Amino acid sequence: MEFTPSKLNTFLLVKLPSAYFSGVRVKQITTEKCTASVKHRWINQNPFNSMYFAVQAMAAELTTGALVMYHIKNSGKKISMLVANNKGNFSKKAKGRITFTCNDGHLIADAIAKTVATGDGQTFWMKSIGVDEQGDQVSEMDFEWSVRVK
């Protein structure tokens, strides 16, 4: 699969339909950065008239996971990936369009190189920050990824 926002959004529809139908969409992906956004709507709201935390977690995880997938594909090796742990902090009600950005692409190549060289699994933490249309941070999610040669 080619890693473009359009291809990743089609991947969402087929493999992660709950994220797709909640409105999560990839906007940009490079080797270092991935951005996704989701708009607060009826389908993804909580009883407090803001975006449900799990929808924010889906968008945030997507920004980290897409980068891991991108680097695994570029490595040319068969490598498995799994979220081992996650943490979240919610600092403001998520209303309107929320944009999640992960800038941790630089962490992945080293972990992939180590797992290929040693055969041992490697873990690393990646951060995704969600901001609203005014630029205020609404949430910060950290995901611990584990990669291992198949």
N, CA, C and O atoms as a DFTB+ gen file, in Angstrom:
600 C
 N C O
     1  1       0.841      -1.182       0.000
     2  2       0.000       0.000       0.000
     3  2       0.883       1.241       0.000
     4  3       1.857       1.330       0.748
     5  1       0.531       2.176      -0.835
     6  2       1.199       3.475      -0.851
     7  2       0.667       4.301       0.318
     8  3      -0.525       4.251       0.623
     9  1       1.534       5.049       0.962
    10  2       1.125       5.805       2.137
    11  2       0.794       7.244       1.772
    12  3       1.632       8.142       1.856
    13  1      -0.450       7.433       1.365
    14  2      -0.998       8.762       1.107
    15  2      -2.226       8.908       2.006
    16  3      -2.801       7.904       2.426
    17  1      -2.629      10.125       2.303
    18  2      -3.843      10.285       3.103
    19  2      -5.051       9.562       2.500
    20  3      -5.834       8.955       3.232
    21  1      -5.209       9.619       1.194
    22  2      -6.337       8.968       0.543
    23  2      -6.312       7.456       0.751
    24  3      -7.342       6.861       1.071
    25  1      -5.154       6.831       0.574
    26  2      -5.033       5.379       0.755
    27  2      -5.252       4.984       2.216
    28  3      -5.878       3.963       2.498
    29  1      -4.733       5.799       3.147
    30  2      -4.930       5.503       4.563
    31  2      -6.396       5.650       4.961
    32  3      -6.884       4.887       5.796
    33  1      -7.102       6.610       4.383
    34  2      -8.521       6.771       4.691
    35  2      -9.346       5.615       4.128
    36  3     -10.335       5.213       4.740
    37  1      -8.958       5.079       2.982
    38  2      -9.615       3.880       2.442
    39  2      -9.329       2.685       3.351
    40  3     -10.212       1.865       3.602
    41  1      -8.088       2.588       3.842
    42  2      -7.714       1.550       4.803
    43  2      -8.614       1.631       6.042
    44  3      -9.056       0.603       6.556
    45  1      -8.883       2.850       6.520
    46  2      -9.764       3.035       7.671
    47  2     -11.150       2.464       7.389
    48  3     -11.706       1.737       8.213
    49  1     -11.698       2.789       6.240
    50  2     -13.034       2.317       5.887
    51  2     -13.096       0.791       5.917
    52  3     -14.065       0.218       6.416
    53  1     -12.068       0.135       5.385
    54  2     -12.068      -1.323       5.264
    55  2     -11.685      -2.015       6.573
    56  3     -12.329      -2.987       6.967
    57  1     -10.646      -1.526       7.249
    58  2     -10.100      -2.222       8.413
    59  2     -10.512      -1.646       9.765
    60  3     -10.519      -2.367      10.763
    61  1     -10.855      -0.360       9.814
    62  2     -11.240       0.300      11.069
    63  2     -12.503       1.136      10.847
    64  3     -12.470       2.359      10.984
    65  1     -13.607       0.480      10.508
    66  2     -14.810       1.246      10.147
    67  2     -15.341       2.139      11.267
    68  3     -15.941       3.175      10.984
    69  1     -15.136       1.766      12.524
    70  2     -15.640       2.629      13.603
    71  2     -14.932       3.985      13.587
    72  3     -15.557       5.012      13.851
    73  1     -13.639       3.994      13.281
    74  2     -12.912       5.265      13.170
    75  2     -13.404       6.042      11.951
    76  3     -13.619       7.252      12.028
    77  1     -13.582       5.352      10.836
    78  2     -14.020       6.018       9.610
    79  2     -15.398       6.655       9.794
    80  3     -15.591       7.823       9.454
    81  1     -16.352       5.897      10.328
    82  2     -17.711       6.422      10.465
    83  2     -17.826       7.460      11.586
    84  3     -18.797       8.215      11.636
    85  1     -16.834       7.497      12.484
    86  2     -16.793       8.558      13.500
    87  2     -16.249       9.856      12.926
    88  3     -16.336      10.906      13.563
    89  1     -15.687       9.787      11.720
    90  2     -15.203      10.990      11.049
    91  2     -13.704      11.199      11.085
    92  3     -13.223      12.249      10.657
    93  1     -12.943      10.221      11.588
    94  2     -11.487      10.347      11.645
    95  2     -10.927      10.266      10.227
    96  3     -11.269       9.358       9.469
    97  1     -10.053      11.233       9.868
    98  2      -9.432      11.248       8.539
    99  2      -7.971      11.675       8.646
   100  3      -7.638      12.620       9.361
   101  1      -7.107      10.967       7.926
   102  2      -5.698      11.350       7.823
   103  2      -5.611      12.540       6.886
   104  3      -6.228      12.541       5.821
   105  1      -4.852      13.550       7.275
   106  2      -4.685      14.743       6.457
   107  2      -3.301      14.824       5.833
   108  3      -3.146      15.344       4.728
   109  1      -2.282      14.305       6.542
   110  2      -0.902      14.412       6.046
   111  2      -0.062      13.300       6.664
   112  3      -0.255      12.941       7.826
   113  1       0.875      12.755       5.879
   114  2       1.848      11.815       6.424
   115  2       3.173      12.001       5.706
   116  3       3.232      12.067       4.478
   117  1       4.249      12.086       6.508
   118  2       5.622      12.109       6.010
   119  2       6.397      11.105       6.861
   120  3       5.807      10.442       7.715
   121  1       7.691      10.982       6.647
   122  2       8.480      10.061       7.462
   123  2       8.544      10.498       8.920
   124  3       8.747       9.665       9.803
   125  1       8.377      11.778       9.185
   126  2       8.511      12.310      10.548
   127  2       7.193      12.665      11.219
   128  3       7.123      12.711      12.447
   129  1       6.149      12.917      10.438
   130  2       4.936      13.512      10.995
   131  2       3.680      12.928      10.360
   132  3       3.648      12.629       9.166
   133  1       2.643      12.773      11.189
   134  2       1.335      12.375      10.675
   135  2       0.280      13.238      11.364
   136  3       0.341      13.478      12.570
   137  1      -0.692      13.699      10.568
   138  2      -1.768      14.537      11.072
   139  2      -3.104      13.921      10.670
   140  3      -3.294      13.495       9.531
   141  1      -4.024      13.884      11.630
   142  2      -5.386      13.416      11.370
   143  2      -6.345      14.375      12.059
   144  3      -5.986      15.028      13.038
   145  1      -7.558      14.456      11.547
   146  2      -8.533      15.326      12.192
   147  2      -9.883      14.630      12.268
   148  3     -10.163      13.671      11.549
   149  1     -10.702      15.149      13.165
   150  2     -12.057      14.638      13.341
   151  2     -12.908      15.797      13.848
   152  3     -12.472      16.578      14.693
   153  1     -14.127      15.899      13.323
   154  2     -15.030      16.982      13.712
   155  2     -16.075      16.456      14.691
   156  3     -16.640      15.379      14.502
   157  1     -16.316      17.232      15.730
   158  2     -17.354      16.887      16.705
   159  2     -18.708      16.910      16.007
   160  3     -19.138      17.931      15.471
   161  1     -19.366      15.751      16.031
   162  2     -20.686      15.602      15.422
   163  2     -21.565      14.746      16.328
   164  3     -21.104      14.248      17.355
   165  1     -22.805      14.579      15.957
   166  2     -23.727      13.773      16.746
   167  2     -23.205      12.353      16.929
   168  3     -23.309      11.799      18.024
   169  1     -22.644      11.753      15.879
   170  2     -22.214      10.350      15.912
   171  2     -21.055      10.103      16.876
   172  3     -20.873       8.973      17.329
   173  1     -20.263      11.135      17.202
   174  2     -19.084      10.908      18.045
   175  2     -19.116      11.730      19.343
   176  3     -18.075      11.978      19.951
   177  1     -20.301      12.145      19.756
   178  2     -20.394      12.980      20.957
   179  2     -20.600      12.140      22.217
   180  3     -20.997      10.977      22.153
   181  1     -20.323      12.752      23.343
   182  2     -20.625      12.167      24.641
   183  2     -21.823      12.920      25.238
   184  3     -22.301      13.875      24.624
   185  1     -22.318      12.521      26.405
   186  2     -23.484      13.206      26.982
   187  2     -23.215      14.643      27.426
   188  3     -24.146      15.357      27.796
   189  1     -21.955      15.074      27.392
   190  2     -21.587      16.407      27.865
   191  2     -21.375      17.391      26.714
   192  3     -20.766      18.447      26.889
   193  1     -21.892      17.026      25.527
   194  2     -21.838      17.869      24.338
   195  2     -20.411      18.186      23.896
   196  3     -20.104      19.312      23.504
   197  1     -19.551      17.180      23.967
   198  2     -18.206      17.284      23.406
   199  2     -17.852      15.924      22.813
   200  3     -18.632      14.975      22.906
   201  1     -16.683      15.837      22.209
   202  2     -16.282      14.614      21.540
   203  2     -15.942      13.519      22.549
   204  3     -15.225      13.753      23.522
   205  1     -16.461      12.335      22.303
   206  2     -16.216      11.173      23.152
   207  2     -14.713      10.875      23.182
   208  3     -14.042      10.961      22.154
   209  1     -14.190      10.527      24.353
   210  2     -12.754      10.341      24.502
   211  2     -12.205       9.236      23.601
   212  3     -11.068       9.328      23.139
   213  1     -12.996       8.196      23.346
   214  2     -12.513       7.088      22.519
   215  2     -12.303       7.515      21.065
   216  3     -11.426       6.982      20.386
   217  1     -13.089       8.457      20.590
   218  2     -12.908       8.985      19.231
   219  2     -11.594       9.754      19.171
   220  3     -10.849       9.642      18.197
   221  1     -11.309      10.532      20.209
   222  2     -10.029      11.234      20.262
   223  2      -8.880      10.229      20.293
   224  3      -7.859      10.428      19.635
   225  1      -9.049       9.150      21.058
   226  2      -8.003       8.127      21.137
   227  2      -7.789       7.441      19.784
   228  3      -6.654       7.133      19.422
   229  1      -8.872       7.199      19.035
   230  2      -8.731       6.581      17.709
   231  2      -7.919       7.473      16.774
   232  3      -7.027       7.000      16.070
   233  1      -8.235       8.757      16.772
   234  2      -7.523       9.687      15.895
   235  2      -6.058       9.808      16.312
   236  3      -5.164       9.824      15.467
   237  1      -5.824       9.891      17.614
   238  2      -4.454      10.015      18.113
   239  2      -3.649       8.755      17.816
   240  3      -2.505       8.843      17.368
   241  1      -4.236       7.585      18.060
   242  2      -3.528       6.339      17.779
   243  2      -3.216       6.208      16.291
   244  3      -2.148       5.726      15.913
   245  1      -4.144       6.635      15.461
   246  2      -3.931       6.578      14.018
   247  2      -2.690       7.364      13.609
   248  3      -1.922       6.905      12.764
   249  1      -2.483       8.539      14.195
   250  2      -1.314       9.342      13.806
   251  2      -0.015       8.633      14.167
   252  3       0.973       8.746      13.441
   253  1      -0.004       7.904      15.280
   254  2       1.216       7.171      15.659
   255  2       1.329       5.878      14.857
   256  3       2.393       5.566      14.323
   257  1       0.247       5.136      14.773
   258  2       0.270       3.841      14.086
   259  2       0.554       3.939      12.602
   260  3       1.244       3.083      12.049
   261  1       0.037       4.966      11.946
   262  2       0.315       5.137      10.517
   263  2       1.810       5.356      10.287
   264  3       2.372       4.861       9.310
   265  1       2.448       6.098      11.189
   266  2       3.896       6.301      11.070
   267  2       4.654       4.984      11.257
   268  3       5.622       4.719      10.545
   269  1       4.215       4.163      12.210
   270  2       4.867       2.861      12.418
   271  2       4.696       1.999      11.173
   272  3       5.655       1.382      10.710
   273  1       3.479       1.951      10.625
   274  2       3.232       1.173       9.408
   275  2       4.097       1.667       8.245
   276  3       4.650       0.870       7.488
   277  1       4.203       2.969       8.119
   278  2       4.991       3.588       7.056
   279  2       6.458       3.142       7.137
   280  3       7.051       2.763       6.127
   281  1       7.029       3.188       8.323
   282  2       8.436       2.805       8.495
   283  2       8.642       1.303       8.329
   284  3       9.669       0.878       7.800
   285  1       7.684       0.496       8.770
   286  2       7.796      -0.954       8.573
   287  2       7.797      -1.270       7.087
   288  3       8.608      -2.071       6.624
   289  1       6.896      -0.649       6.336
   290  2       6.851      -0.888       4.890
   291  2       8.167      -0.493       4.236
   292  3       8.679      -1.219       3.384
   293  1       8.720       0.656       4.630
   294  2       9.978       1.120       4.053
   295  2      11.170       0.251       4.438
   296  3      12.187       0.256       3.744
   297  1      11.059      -0.492       5.533
   298  2      12.161      -1.365       5.955
   299  2      12.269      -2.600       5.064
   300  3      13.347      -3.183       4.942
   301  1      11.168      -3.000       4.444
   302  2      11.165      -4.181       3.597
   303  2      11.174      -5.487       4.385
   304  3      11.302      -6.557       3.790
   305  1      11.045      -5.427       5.682
   306  2      11.056      -6.615       6.547
   307  2       9.641      -6.930       7.009
   308  3       8.757      -6.074       6.982
   309  1       9.441      -8.190       7.441
   310  2       8.162      -8.583       8.030
   311  2       8.253      -8.330       9.521
   312  3       8.938      -9.046      10.251
   313  1       7.547      -7.298       9.959
   314  2       7.615      -6.866      11.355
   315  2       6.190      -6.696      11.868
   316  3       5.343      -6.095      11.206
   317  1       5.943      -7.233      13.052
   318  2       4.630      -7.051      13.671
   319  2       4.658      -5.820      14.562
   320  3       5.711      -5.426      15.064
   321  1       3.493      -5.221      14.752
   322  2       3.368      -4.027      15.589
   323  2       2.149      -4.179      16.475
   324  3       1.150      -4.783      16.084
   325  1       2.242      -3.621      17.680
   326  2       1.159      -3.738      18.643
   327  2       1.248      -2.606      19.653
   328  3       2.339      -2.242      20.092
   329  1       0.103      -2.052      20.019
   330  2       0.083      -1.078      21.111
   331  2       0.197      -1.861      22.415
   332  3      -0.635      -2.720      22.706
   333  1       1.229      -1.560      23.196
   334  2       1.453      -2.245      24.460
   335  2       0.851      -1.484      25.633
   336  3       0.510      -2.084      26.653
   337  1       0.719      -0.169      25.498
   338  2       0.248       0.654      26.593
   339  2      -0.195       2.003      26.031
   340  3       0.219       2.389      24.938
   341  1      -1.026       2.708      26.770
   342  2      -1.372       4.068      26.370
   343  2      -1.745       4.909      27.583
   344  3      -2.157       4.389      28.620
   345  1      -1.590       6.220      27.428
   346  2      -1.936       7.195      28.463
   347  2      -2.623       8.369      27.767
   348  3      -2.308       8.704      26.625
   349  1      -3.550       8.974      28.467
   350  2      -4.229      10.123      27.890
   351  2      -4.496      11.193      28.921
   352  3      -4.747      10.910      30.092
   353  1      -4.435      12.429      28.461
   354  2      -4.748      13.571      29.299
   355  2      -5.684      14.482      28.499
   356  3      -5.385      14.850      27.363
   357  1      -6.807      14.836      29.101
   358  2      -7.805      15.660      28.433
   359  2      -7.896      16.982      29.185
   360  3      -8.278      17.011      30.355
   361  1      -7.547      18.071      28.513
   362  2      -7.422      19.362      29.192
   363  2      -8.545      20.348      28.883
   364  3      -8.676      21.365      29.564
   365  1      -9.353      20.060      27.869
   366  2     -10.422      20.974      27.483
   367  2     -11.471      20.187      26.709
   368  3     -11.151      19.178      26.080
   369  1     -12.740      20.647      26.752
   370  2     -13.780      19.988      25.963
   371  2     -13.409      20.030      24.489
   372  3     -12.998      21.070      23.973
   373  1     -13.554      18.905      23.820
   374  2     -13.244      18.815      22.394
   375  2     -14.505      19.124      21.597
   376  3     -15.415      18.299      21.503
   377  1     -14.544      20.328      21.023
   378  2     -15.677      20.764      20.207
   379  2     -15.137      21.304      18.892
   380  3     -14.017      21.813      18.840
   381  1     -15.922      21.198      17.838
   382  2     -15.460      21.647      16.529
   383  2     -14.512      20.618      15.925
   384  3     -14.581      19.434      16.254
   385  1     -13.629      21.072      15.044
   386  2     -12.654      20.171      14.413
   387  2     -11.416      20.075      15.301
   388  3     -10.823      21.084      15.682
   389  1     -11.042      18.836      15.619
   390  2      -9.861      18.577      16.429
   391  2      -8.813      17.935      15.524
   392  3      -9.093      16.968      14.815
   393  1      -7.601      18.491      15.561
   394  2      -6.502      17.991      14.734
   395  2      -5.444      17.380      15.631
   396  3      -4.950      18.018      16.561
   397  1      -5.099      16.120      15.336
   398  2      -4.091      15.388      16.087
   399  2      -2.818      15.299      15.263
   400  3      -2.858      14.993      14.071
   401  1      -1.688      15.569      15.907
   402  2      -0.405      15.534      15.216
   403  2       0.612      14.737      16.036
   404  3       0.755      14.937      17.242
   405  1       1.309      13.838      15.357
   406  2       2.429      13.109      15.942
   407  2       3.677      13.484      15.154
   408  3       3.700      13.380      13.927
   409  1       4.710      13.921      15.862
   410  2       5.978      14.316      15.239
   411  2       7.109      13.365      15.608
   412  3       8.275      13.758      15.573
   413  1       6.790      12.117      15.961
   414  2       7.785      11.184      16.494
   415  2       8.268      10.132      15.502
   416  3       8.716       9.061      15.911
   417  1       8.186      10.416      14.223
   418  2       8.636       9.447      13.225
   419  2      10.087       9.037      13.383
   420  3      10.467       7.928      13.009
   421  1      10.901       9.930      13.937
   422  2      12.332       9.645      14.113
   423  2      12.600       8.510      15.104
   424  3      13.692       7.942      15.092
   425  1      11.648       8.170      15.947
   426  2      11.850       7.119      16.948
   427  2      11.739       5.708      16.375
   428  3      12.245       4.754      16.966
   429  1      11.090       5.576      15.246
   430  2      10.717       4.257      14.737
   431  2      11.858       3.533      14.049
   432  3      12.048       2.339      14.277
   433  1      12.618       4.214      13.220
   434  2      13.685       3.569      12.445
   435  2      14.687       2.868      13.347
   436  3      15.141       1.767      13.036
   437  1      15.034       3.499      14.459
   438  2      15.996       2.904      15.391
   439  2      15.441       1.615      15.999
   440  3      16.160       0.620      16.093
   441  1      14.182       1.623      16.408
   442  2      13.566       0.431      16.995
   443  2      13.483      -0.695      15.972
   444  3      13.721      -1.855      16.309
   445  1      13.151      -0.368      14.731
   446  2      13.076      -1.390      13.679
   447  2      14.465      -1.972      13.421
   448  3      14.619      -3.187      13.291
   449  1      15.466      -1.112      13.349
   450  2      16.837      -1.591      13.128
   451  2      17.274      -2.524      14.255
   452  3      17.902      -3.551      13.993
   453  1      16.954      -2.186      15.493
   454  2      17.341      -3.022      16.637
   455  2      16.620      -4.365      16.634
   456  3      17.235      -5.393      16.919
   457  1      15.316      -4.373      16.314
   458  2      14.593      -5.645      16.309
   459  2      15.062      -6.544      15.169
   460  3      15.087      -7.766      15.318
   461  1      15.431      -5.955      14.038
   462  2      15.955      -6.746      12.917
   463  2      17.326      -7.321      13.281
   464  3      17.607      -8.485      12.995
   465  1      18.171      -6.513      13.906
   466  2      19.536      -6.947      14.254
   467  2      19.547      -8.007      15.354
   468  3      20.328      -8.957      15.291
   469  1      18.688      -7.850      16.357
   470  2      18.748      -8.741      17.519
   471  2      17.676      -9.815      17.521
   472  3      17.846     -10.853      18.162
   473  1      16.585      -9.590      16.823
   474  2      15.461     -10.519      16.874
   475  2      14.571     -10.307      18.089
   476  3      13.524     -10.942      18.214
   477  1      14.982      -9.423      18.981
   478  2      14.201      -9.122      20.177
   479  2      13.196      -8.015      19.873
   480  3      13.452      -7.140      19.046
   481  1      12.057      -8.066      20.548
   482  2      11.074      -7.011      20.412
   483  2      11.589      -5.699      20.992
   484  3      12.393      -5.695      21.925
   485  1      11.134      -4.620      20.450
   486  2      11.522      -3.288      20.916
   487  2      10.251      -2.495      21.216
   488  3       9.235      -2.651      20.539
   489  1      10.320      -1.650      22.233
   490  2       9.193      -0.787      22.545
   491  2       9.643       0.668      22.558
   492  3      10.803       0.975      22.834
   493  1       8.702       1.554      22.252
   494  2       8.985       2.994      22.263
   495  2       7.663       3.729      22.411
   496  3       6.620       3.242      21.976
   497  1       7.714       4.901      23.026
   498  2       6.545       5.743      23.245
   499  2       6.457       6.812      22.169
   500  3       7.465       7.401      21.778
   501  1       5.239       7.056      21.693
   502  2       4.974       8.120      20.735
   503  2       3.829       8.980      21.264
   504  3       2.899       8.476      21.894
   505  1       3.908      10.277      21.000
   506  2       2.927      11.244      21.503
   507  2       2.141      11.856      20.348
   508  3       2.692      12.163      19.291
   509  1       0.839      12.027      20.576
   510  2      -0.027      12.727      19.635
   511  2      -0.782      13.794      20.417
   512  3      -1.362      13.513      21.466
   513  1      -0.772      15.008      19.903
   514  2      -1.420      16.124      20.577
   515  2      -2.600      16.601      19.740
   516  3      -2.477      16.827      18.536
   517  1      -3.748      16.750      20.402
   518  2      -4.960      17.214      19.747
   519  2      -5.231      18.669      20.082
   520  3      -5.229      19.059      21.250
   521  1      -5.466      19.475      19.045
   522  2      -5.767      20.890      19.244
   523  2      -7.070      21.229      18.521
   524  3      -7.420      20.620      17.510
   525  1      -7.776      22.216      19.069
   526  2      -9.028      22.647      18.442
   527  2      -8.755      23.721      17.394
   528  3      -7.602      24.050      17.115
   529  1      -9.813      24.257      16.822
   530  2      -9.682      25.243      15.746
   531  2      -9.052      26.554      16.204
   532  3      -8.529      27.308      15.385
   533  1      -9.098      26.827      17.493
   534  2      -8.469      28.035      18.034
   535  2      -6.996      27.803      18.376
   536  3      -6.298      28.735      18.775
   537  1      -6.523      26.570      18.222
   538  2      -5.131      26.238      18.533
   539  2      -4.905      25.832      19.979
   540  3      -3.764      25.655      20.404
   541  1      -5.986      25.684      20.740
   542  2      -5.870      25.264      22.139
   543  2      -5.766      23.745      22.217
   544  3      -6.498      23.030      21.532
   545  1      -4.858      23.256      23.052
   546  2      -4.706      21.820      23.238
   547  2      -5.903      21.278      24.004
   548  3      -6.264      21.801      25.058
   549  1      -6.523      20.215      23.464
   550  2      -7.657      19.585      24.139
   551  2      -7.286      18.234      24.726
   552  3      -7.882      17.798      25.711
   553  1      -6.298      17.566      24.125
   554  2      -5.871      16.278      24.653
   555  2      -4.446      15.956      24.205
   556  3      -3.938      16.469      23.208
   557  1      -3.835      15.084      24.995
   558  2      -2.493      14.588      24.699
   559  2      -2.516      13.095      24.976
   560  3      -2.833      12.660      26.083
   561  1      -2.178      12.318      23.959
   562  2      -2.217      10.860      24.085
   563  2      -0.827      10.299      23.806
   564  3      -0.154      10.704      22.859
   565  1      -0.413       9.358      24.651
   566  2       0.864       8.671      24.481
   567  2       0.584       7.192      24.262
   568  3      -0.223       6.587      24.969
   569  1       1.264       6.616      23.271
   570  2       1.098       5.202      22.947
   571  2       2.462       4.519      22.974
   572  3       3.423       4.994      22.369
   573  1       2.529       3.400      23.685
   574  2       3.742       2.593      23.691
   575  2       3.570       1.508      22.629
   576  3       2.712       0.633      22.749
   577  1       4.390       1.581      21.601
   578  2       4.344       0.616      20.513
   579  2       5.406      -0.445      20.721
   580  3       6.501      -0.162      21.208
   581  1       5.071      -1.666      20.348
   582  2       6.013      -2.770      20.378
   583  2       6.165      -3.274      18.950
   584  3       5.178      -3.519      18.257
   585  1       7.418      -3.427      18.520
   586  2       7.686      -3.998      17.184
   587  2       8.595      -5.213      17.359
   588  3       9.458      -5.256      18.236
   589  1       8.365      -6.201      16.486
   590  2       9.132      -7.448      16.581
   591  2       9.177      -8.092      15.199
   592  3       8.200      -8.052      14.450
   593  1      10.316      -8.681      14.875
   594  2      10.445      -9.394      13.611
   595  2       9.557     -10.624      13.668
   596  3       9.535     -11.345      14.665
   597  1       8.814     -10.860      12.570
   598  2       7.919     -12.041      12.508
   599  2       8.727     -13.301      12.266
   600  3       8.160     -14.391      12.183
